[in-house]
């Protein structure tokens, strides 16, 4: 602000101008009075003056008079006010839109130049990716400055990836700028059990500028077209939506028609096609529960997991099979020597936000040959041996921590301490050796008796690790972590064998380029993960 003030000849006192040439500019001192407006919506304004005519010449491509193209007496300009307006438009257009209100406060000349739509058209394109021909807006009387200030800037805080609060079921919402709209897209897994199919998506709400006054929020739920809605930013990283015309969600055939339509969209089948009685109960329960949230929803921000070169493969979002519950969305992230799978969508047994699987990357598993692998008892024996080893090492580590926590006289390093350090180094070396010796791919088949929703799983894998999976009763009662096998097939698919359930889950990467979903830092992602897990608990 101070730099701009010095450049344009405005300061706390009139005597701060450069002497000599500045005196020749005093006739424009009235146009150099500071302005106090800071809203992007107000960055511009005032009556029609010579500055407005200059801005119109810029938009229309007409040449400027020679007196505007150079400073007095043909010398080089000493302040920004002496620069041609079209050059100022180019300079101002390079600045972030959030800085332009401060620039408009410097003087009324700057404020009037900031009314030039070229500046705001560029900011809409570079900051929000609006590539449409914004000149068409002139027909409706809406300027690019209106689009930036009343739509894009005003609702910028809701752009990104969100998890709706729908009890144990959760969800995945991506709010993006789509043309001259801001749209909230709800992403749904493909129909069970086709885990490799692309994600489905549907709009929940949209925001657009109908006229210059304000943006319009419309609810897109139901089958009767857009209708009035409301968006409220509750607090940082949380907002809510509300439908003002809930009658648009109802169908003429009543709840039965609504259920059949929902079932066809959600599961791709009719109730008569589902023969499993328990599965029918779960589906009906989900419909009744989620229908309560069709008029008002709260969303909490989530981030995509950050990756590093040391990761086993790229983290991200995956679709996974969960028995009678169908396909669910899981976020896989790496944390040192562990990988964690957190549910973004959930079910009455393991709700959204809970850590469904945990992989211990320090314990790779060497699977038996293909014939012995078909024997479930042989795989179970290998996994339970590793589980016992992990439990024993955790107990030893806990005892060492307790001993170190007790005050004691200084003693020279004991051989036990040296052996412990060597043991850690040996374990790390063993892990690296196992991974180095593991073939690029090895045959894989599910043991006899292990159920899988999708029989079309890969028949080769890269490597396997010991892991644990979370199981619980209905209502998340008696939760327990049980041993299992993590199977990495390729960069986009992995599986998990639940030993106690004798069940297999297949996961496939979600290949959607989600916008505004990257975490600002690793700490921000860890904090987000902790928050959604605490809410689920």
N, C-alpha and C positions, 0 to 999 in steps of 0.2 A: 504494500500500500504506500509506504513512504517513498520507495523507489519510483513508483508510478507518479506520485505527487511531484517529486523533484523533476522527473522527465517532462511532465506536461506543464510545469511552472506553477503548481499549486502547493502551498505550504501553510504552516501555522500563521505566517505573517506575509503580507504582500511584498515585503522587501527581500524575500528569499529567491526571487526570480533572478535569472542571469541578466546583468545589466547590458545595456546597449540594445541588442536585438529584441530582448524581452519587452522593452518599452514600446516597440512597434506592434506588439501583440496585446497591449493593454485594452485595446478596443474590444477584445474578445473575453475580457475578464468576467463578464456576466455569465459566459458559457462555461466558466471554470470553477463555479461554486461547488463545493463538495455536496454529495448526495448521500443520504443515510439508508437507502433501501438495500436490503441484502437478499431478498427472495429471488431465485432465478426467474420466477414468473413476472417479476417487476424489473428485470434487468433490461431496461429500455422504456420508452414512454415519452410523454410530453407532446407539445403541439408541433405542427408542421413548420419547420424552419429551413435555413440553408443546409443544415446538417442532414435533415430528412431528404431534401432534394438530392444531396450528394449520395445518400444511401440508395435512393431510387435509381440514380444514374449507374451505381455499381450493379444493382440487380438487373437493370435493363441493358447494360453493356455500353452505355453512352460515354463518350470521352469527357473528362473533367476539364474545366478551364485552366489555362496555364498558371493562374495565380495560386491554384491549390497544389500543383505538382512540385513546387520547390519552395524553399524558404525565402524570406524577404531578401531583396537585392541579389537574388540568384545564388546565394551561398547555401552551403549544406545545412539542413534543418538541425536546430539545437534542442528541440523538444518533440515529443510524440505528436503534439497538436499541429506541428508544422508538416507532418507526413501526409501524403495523399490518403484520403479516406479508404480507397480500395486496398492500400497497403495495410492500413490498420485493421481492416476486415480480415485480411490474411493472417495477421499477427494474432488477433483475438481468437480467430478460429482454431489456432493451435493450442489454446489453453483449455484445461478441463472445465466443463460446464459449471462445476461447483465453485470455480474461482471467478466466474464472470460477474456475479452480484457484487463482489468486493471491488471489481474494476469499475462497475457502474457507479459506485459511490464516489469515485475520484472527482468526476465533473460531469455536467450535463452533456458535454460533447461526446464523451465516451459512452454515456448512457444512450444517447440517440443513435450512435453508430452500432451499439449492441442490439438495436432493433432490426438490423439487417438479417434477413432469414438465411442468408448463405452461412453465417456463423453457426446458427442452431441446426441447420441441415447437416453440417459437418459433424457437430457434436452428437446428434442422433445416430449418425452412421458409425462413427468411430467408437463411441462408448457403449452403444446398445445394439449395434449391428443392423439398424434399420436401413435396408437397401432399396425400399420402394421409392417410386418417383413422388417425392413429397410435394412437388409443385402442384400436384392434383388437389392438394388440400386447399389451395386458394379458392377453388370452386365453392367449398363449404364455408369459407371464411375462417378456417382454422390455420394458424401459422405454425411453422416448425418450432418456434419458441413456445407456443402453447403445448405442442406434443411433448417437448422436452420437459417443461416445467410442471404441467398439470397431469401428465401421464407417466412418463419414464422416470423422472426425478422423484416424483411424489411416491411412487410405488416401488422404488428401487430396492427397498429393504425386504420385499417378499420374493424377489427373484432367487432361484436356487432350488435345492433339493430338500424335501420335507417329509416328515413321518406324521400322518394324521393320528390323533388320539381316538382310536375305535376299540377301546378295551384290549382284549388279548389279540385282536386280529391285526392291528396296525395297518400299514400301507406304504405306498411310495408315490409322492407327488413331486413333479418338476414344474416350477413356474418359470416361464420363459417369455421373452419378447418375440412375438410371431407377427411380422409385418407391422401394422399399426395397432396391434392388439397386445395385451399381456394376458396369457392364457395359462391356467393351471391344469396340467395334464396328469391324470391318475394312471399309473402304469400297473398292469395286471399280468401275472404269469400266464403262459400259454395253458391250454386245456390239458388236464391230467390224462395220461402220463407223458406227454410229448415235451420233454424237458429241453430238447434242442430247438424247438420252434421259437420264432421271435416273440418278443413281448407284445401284449395288447395294450392299447391306451385309449382313453376317452377323456373329453374335457369336462371339468367340474365347474369352472367359472371362467369368465373373461372380463377384461376391462378395456374400454376404448373411449375415444373422445368423440362424442356426438356433436358437440357444439363448443364454443369457446368458454362457456361458463365453468364446467367441471367434467371430470371423467365419469363414465357410467359403468357400474358394476352389474353384471348379469350372471345369474345362476344357470348352469347348463344341464342340471340334473333332470331326469325324466325324459318323456318322449313328446312333449308339447312345445319344444323350442325354447329359446332364451327368454328369461323373465327376470324380474327385479331381484337383485341381491345386494349384499353388503360385505365389505372387507374391513376388518379392524385390526390394526397392529397392537397387540396386547402389550408386549414388551420386546426387548431385544431377542431375536431368534425365536419369536413366537407370534403367530397371528391367527385370526379366526375368520371364518366365513359364515354368513347367515342368509338363508333364503327368505325373501319377503312375500313370496306367493307359493306356499307349499302345496296348494291345490293343483299346481302344474305337475306335481310328482305322482298324483293319484291316477289310476287307470279306471276306465268305465266298468271293467269286469271285476272290480274289487281286489281284495288281497290275493285271491287265488290266481287271477291273471297276472298280478304283479309278481307273485312268487314264480310262476312258470316262466315269465319273461326274464326274471333275474337268473333263474336256474339255467336257462338256455344261454344267456350271456356269460355267466360266471363259470359254468361247467361244460357248456357245449353239448348238453344232453337233456333229456326229460327225466322226471322222477321215475317213470316206468322202466327206464334203461338202467337204473341203479338197483341192483338186486340185494346188495349188502344192507341189512337193516340198520346196523350201527352207523354206516356211512350216511344213510338217509336221515338219521337223527342229527348227525353233525351238520349236515347241510341245512336242515330246517332251523336248527339252533342259530347258525350263522346268519341266515336271512332275517330272523326275528330280531337278533341283536343289532345287526348293522342298520336295519331299517329305522332304528331309533335316532340315528345320526344323519338322516338325509336332509335335515333342515339347518343344522348347525354343527360345525366341526372346528376343532382347534388343531393347529399344526406346529410341530417343533422342528427346528432346522437340524439336518444331518449333513455330513460331509462324506465324500468318497475317501477311502483309506489311502494315505500317502505311501509310496513305494520307495525302495532303495535298491542299489545294485546287489546287495547281499541277500535279497529275498529269494526264496526258492522259485517262485514265479510271481507274476504280477498280481497284486491284490485287487479287490474290486467287489462287485455285486454278482451274485450267482442265483440261478433258479435251482431248487432242489426238491426231490420227491420225499414226501412225509406220509406214506401210507394212506389211510382213509381221509386224512386232512387235505390231500391233494398236493399241489405244488406251492412252495413258499419261497420267499426272497431272503437270502442270507448275505451278510457282508463279511467277507474274509479279510482279515488284517494281520500283519506280522508284528510281533513284539519280541525282539531278541531271538531266543531259541524256542519261542512258542508262536503258533498261529492260532487265531481265534475266529470262530464263526458266530456272528451275532445276528439274531433274527430281526429282520425289518418287517416282515409279516409273520404272524404267529397263529396259534390255535389255543383252545381251552386247556390243553395239557401243558405246552410250553409257550407262553405268550410272547408277543413281539417285544424285543429289547433284551431277552435272555440270551445267554451264551450257549448255543446249542452244541457246538463241538469245540474241543481244544486239542491241538496237535503238538506233541512234544518232539521238536525237530532234533533233539539230542539223542533220540532213540529210534534209529532206522530199523526196520524189520527185514530180515532175509526170508522171503517166502519159500516154502518147500517146492519141489518140482510139481508139475501140473497135475500128476496123478494123486500125490499126497495132499495137494491143495484142495481137492474135492472132499477130503475128509474133514468135517467140521471140528472134530475132536483134536486133530493135529494142529489146526490153526489156533484153536482155543488154548491148547497147551503152550504154544509159542508166545501168545499175547499175555497169558497169565504169568508166565515166567518173567516177562519184562515188567509187568505190573508189580510183582513182588520186588524186583530189583529197584524200581522207582521208589516204592514205599520205604525200602530199607535205606536207600541213600537220603531220602528226605528226613528220616528219623535221625540218621547220623549227623546230617547238617544242622538239625534243630538242637541236638545235644551239644555240638561244637559252639553254636551261637550262645547257648545258655552258659557254657563254661567260660567263654570269652567275656560274657556280661558280668561275671563275678569278679570283684577286685582281687588282685593277686600281685605278689612282689615280682619285679622284672626278672625274667629268666632268659637264658640264651635259647635260641631257636631249637626246638626239639626235633628229633628225627621224624616224629609223627607229623609235625607241621610240614616238613619237607616232603614226606610221602604224600600228604594231602595235596600239595601243590602239583607234585608230579602226577598224581592221580587225575586231577582236573585236566592237566595238559594231555595225559594219555587218553582221557575220555574224548577231548576235543579232537585229538588226532585220529582216534578210532572212528569218530563220526565222519571226518573228512575222508578217511581211507575207505569206509563203507560206501560213501557216495561216489568216490572215484572208481571203485571196483564195480559198482552197480552198472549193468549193461544199459545201453541207450533205451532198450525196451525189453521186457520179459513177458512171457505168456501169463495170462491171468484168467481165472475162471472163479465164479462164486462157489463156495462149498455147498454140498448137498444139504438141503433143508433151510438154506438162507433165502428168504422171500425178497423179491424185487418188483416194484411197480413197473419198471421198464426193463424188459429182457434184452433190449437192444443196447447193452452197455459195451464199452470197448473190451476187446479180448487181449490187449497188451497194455502194460503199464510201465512207467519209468522207475518209480520207487515207492516204498511204503514206509509209514511211520506209526509208532504207537500213539494212541490218542484216547480221549475220553469223550463220551457223549452224555448229554443231560436228558434224563427221563423223569416223568412225574405222572401222578394220577390226574384225573379231571379236576380243573380248578387249581392246577399247579400245587397239588398236595403231595407230600413226601418226595420232594425232588432229590435226585441221586445221580452222581456222576459214575458212569459204568465204563469199563474198558472197551476199546474198539480198535479198528484198523483204518488208518487214512491211506487212500490209494490215489496217487497222482497219475492220471492217464496222459495228459498233455497240458499245454499252457492254458487251455480253456475248459478242461473238464477234470473233475476229481470225484472220488466216491468215499463213503464211510460205511464200514460194516459194524453194526451194533450187535455185539456178541450176545448180550443178555436177551435182546429181542429177536435174535436170529433174523435180522432185517438189514437191507442194503439201501442206502440213499445215494442217488446219482445227482451230481451238481453240474450245471453248464453255465458258462459265463454270459452275463447280460451285456450285449454289445450295442448299447445305446449311448451316443455321445451327450451325456447329460450336461446342461449348461449351468455355469455359476455354482458348481458343486465341489470345487477343490477347497481343501482346508487351508486357512491362512498360515498354519504352522502345525507341527506335530503335536505340540501341547494343546492346541485348540481341538484337534481330532480326539486326543485322549480324553479331554474334558467332556466332549460331546458323547463319547462312548460311555463314560462313567455316568452321565446324566440319564441317558435312555435306559441303562441297566438298572439304575436306582429307581426310576419311575416304574419299571416292570416289576421290581421286587415289592 
